[in-house]
Amino acid sequence: MKLVFATHNQNKLREIQLLVPKHITVVSLHEIGCKQDMPETADTLEGNAKLKADFVFENYNLPCFADDTGLLVKALNGAPGVYTARYAGEANDANANMDKLLHNLMGEKDRSASFKTVIALRLSEKTQFFEGSVHGEIGAEKKGADGFGYDPIFKPLGYDKTFAQLPISIKNNIGHRGIAFAKLIKFLNTLNATI
């Protein structure tokens, strides 16, 4: 089975490709010739994931999935939430986003946060959704050189290192995107078993 991952984010693509079983090939937007920015105008993670999956399915007639991820910080009433990627502006600059978040958390004792990923899968007219989340806290400073996005400041529960300091195998096993993707794979395997 060939599936399009509706993202231009090469870091996300690499992360997902490490999780894919041999019978599924995940291709990027670049590989299908799609250079357009994906629409992200909904006010929920589910809505944004669906918009992106719908765009690819309806314009390229290919089975696809898309994700949207939010970082939900308790002391900031769930912000940045649906605006996670563009928290510091439309440039989608990870360092600027982290700097703004660290600034907004200055003096806060409760630094608890969670990441939530929603994946929308379009194989036909019906959309299937899969969710994954991981709880943790926001560190006081950036640590680690691996990962992407907010990984250098997010410490998952039970670990004293950030996602950017942990091996990707651990991040994929306990992380929000890995959990959601595992549910998607389980669903696809169920479909294969009934065909």
N, C-alpha and C positions, 0 to 999 in steps of 0.2 A: 504494500500500500504506500502511495506517495501522498504526503500532506504538506501544504504550504503553511509556514509559520508567518503570520502577517505582522512582521516587524522589520525595521531597518536596523535594529540594535544588534550588532554583531556579538556583543557580550552575552545577551540573552540567548541568541541562536546557539553559540558554543555550549552554553550551560545545558540547554535542552538536548542538543545532539549527543551529549554524554549519557543521557538517560534513555535514549530511544532503542527499543529492541531491534534485532536484525531485520525483521519482516516489515519494518516501517522506515521509510526514507523521508526525512524532513528537509524541505528546500526553503530557501529564503525568498523574499520579495524580489531581490536582485536577480535570482535565477529564473524567475518567470517574467522578467522585464518590467516589473512594476517599480517606478521611481517616485510615484506620488507619496506625499505625506499622508499617513493614515488619519482619518477623522477621529478626534477625541473631544467631542463637544457635549457629551452626556454629563449628567451630574452624579453618576454612580460608576463604580468600577465595572459592574455588570454591563451597564449601558455602553461604556467605551469599548469593552472587549467585543460586544456584539456588533457595534458600528464597524470595527475593523474587520471582523470575520465576514460580515455582510458585504463589505466593499469588495473584498477579494472574490468571494463566492459569486457575487452578482456581475462583476466586471470581467472575471477571468474564467468563470465556470469550472473552478477547481475546488476539491475538498480542502478545507483549511481550518486553522484555529488561530485565535488571537488571545492575548492576555492583557490585563491591566492590573497594576499593582499599586497599592497605597500604603504609606507609612502612617500609622495612627498613633499619635502621641497623647497620652492621657492628660498631661498638664496643659496641653494646647487644645483641649476639647476635640481631639480626633484629627487635628490638622497635622501635616498638610493634606492627608486623605487623598481625595481624587485629584488634587493638584500637586501630588508628590514630585512628578518629573519636572514641573515648571514652577516650583515653589518660589524661586528667586527671579522668575521672569521667563519669557518665551524662549530664551536661548537654550533651555534644558541643560544647564551647566551644573554638573554634579558638585563641584567644589563650592560654587556660589550657594547651591541649595543647602549643603551641609553647614556652611558658615552662617547662613541665615537661621537655620534650626538651632545651632549651638548658641547663637546670640539670643534667640527667643527663649531659650531654656536657662539662661544665666540666672543663678540664684534659686532655681527650682530644685527641691529635694526629691520630689517624685519624678523620676526620669523614665518610668515604665512606658513601653511602646510595643506595638505589634505591626508586623507586615502582613498584608492580606493580598493574595493573588486570586483573580477570577479568570478562568479560561473559558472562552466561548468556542464551541466546535460546530462547524457547518459542514455536514455531509450531504444534506438535502435541504428541504424547505424548513425543517425544524432545527432549532438551535439547542444544543446541550451545554450546560454550565458545570464547571468543576471548580471547587474552591480549596485553597490551602492557606494556612496562617501559621505564624511563629511568633511567640511572645519573647520579650527581652527588655533591654533598656538602652537608652542613648548614653554613650560614654561622654566624658568631658572633653575629649580631643580625638582627632583622627589617628587611627593606628592601623597599620597593615598596608601592603602594596597590591594585594590581589583583590579580586571582586570588582564591583562597579557600583555606581549610584551611591547609596548611603551606607554601603558595606563597611567603610572604615570607622563609622561611629555607632554601629548597631551590634550589641552583644546579645546573642541568643541566651535564653534562660538556661542555667546550668553550665555555662561556659564563661571563662574569664578573658576570652579573646573575642575580637570582633569578627564578623564574617570575612573581612579583608585579611585577617590573620589566619583563619582556619583553612585547611585544605578544601578544595572544591568538592571532594567526595563527601565530606561531612556536611557542607552547606547544602548540597543536593539532597542529602538524606533527611536533614531536619528542617530545611528551608521551605518557605511558603510556595515558591514556584515548583520545587521538586515534588511537594506533597500534592499540589493541584494536578501536576502532570502525571503523577502515578495513578491518580483517579481516572484521568483521561485514557491512559494506556489500558487500565483494567476494563474500562468501557469498550474500547476498541477490540480487546481480546475476546470479550463476551460476544461482540458482533461477529467476529471471525468464527467463533465456535458454533454460531447458529446458521452460518451461511452454508 
